[in-house]
Amino acid sequence: MANRIRNERLEIKLTKEEKAIFEEKRKLANCKTMSHFLRKCVLEKEIYVVDLEPFRNLQWLLSNATNNINQIAKATNTTGVIYKNEIESMNKQIEKLSREIWQIHSLLLNKSKESSGD
């Protein structure tokens, strides 16, 4: 064993369910051995840290806009009248949502370009 390049040993404990998932993914990756699969996962794969804050803000904006639309629809159905300021408010929220979506889109696009080496 002294002549081996890879002479460090790791041990991993899994549940039966986790082991089944592990084996399924190993087969999908076309790896004959557990060692080959683990090396492939660890040495060849990128690790990405994703900041979910923009998505949380987007979720809040979407929820807020949806609530306002529901309130406007309820009032309109009750009275048969919709006010210009309500429509303008709704449009502002939709514009803000659109800007947030485009910002997130741009961030993701830039990240994908960075990771592909373009």
N, C-alpha and C positions, 0 to 999 in steps of 0.2 A: 504494500500500500504506500510505501514511501515514494515510489516513482510516479504515483498518480498526480495529475494536475489538480483534479478536484478531490481534495482530501478532507474538506470540512463537511460535517454531517448535520442535517436538520431533522427534527422530528415534529410531526404534526398530529394532533388529535382531532377527530371529526366524529360527528354523530352518523348514524347509518344514512340519514337523509342527505347530510352534507357530503358524505362519501359518494353517494349515488350521483349527486349533482357534479361533483368533482370528476368522476369517471366519465360521465356524459360529455362534459366539456373537454376532457382530455381526448376522447375519441373524436369529437368534432374538430379539434385542433390537429388531428392526424399525428398525434404523438404516441409512440409505442410504449414509452415508459413514463412513470410518474416524475422521475428526475428530469427527463427531457421537457415535459410539459411545464414543470415549475421553472426551469431555467428560461424557457421561452416566455412565460408570463412575466417573470421578474426582469429579465435582461433585455427583452425586445419590445416591451409595451411601455407606452408613455403613461405617466400619472398626471391627471389633470385635477386641479383644485378649482371648483366652481363656486363663485360668489353668488348666492341665491337672493341677495338683497334686492336687485332690480326686479326679480320675479315676484317677490313679496310685495313690493311697491305696486307693481302692475296688477297683482291680485286685488290689492286694496282699492286701486282706482277702478278696476272692473266691477268690483262689488258695489262701490259707491255709485257708479254710473247706473248699474242695474237697479239698485234701490230707487234712485231718482226717477228712472224711466217707469218703474212700477207705480210709484206715487203719482206721476203725471198721468199715466194711463188710467189709474183708478179715479182720479179727479175728473179727467176728461169723460170717462164713461158715466160718472155720476151727474156731471153738470152739462155735458155736451160742449164744453168750451175748453180750448187750450190757449194759454197765454204766450205771447211772444217772448217774454223774459224766461219762461220755462224752456222753450225751444232753444233760446240762446245759451242758457245754462247747460242744457244737454249737449249742444254743439261744442261748447268749451271743454266739457269733460271728454267727449269723443276725440277732440283734437289733442288733448293732453295724453289720452291713452295711445293715440297714434304716434305721438312723439316718443313716448316710452317704448313702444314696440320697435320703432325704428332704431332707437338707441341700443336696445338689446340686440337687435338684428346686426347692427354695425359691430358691436363688441364681439359677437359670436363669429361673424365673418372675419374680423381681424385675427381672432384667436385661431381660426381654422387655417388662415393663410400663414400665420407664424409657425404652426405645428407642421404644415406641409412643406415649409422651406421656401415659399414663394416670396 
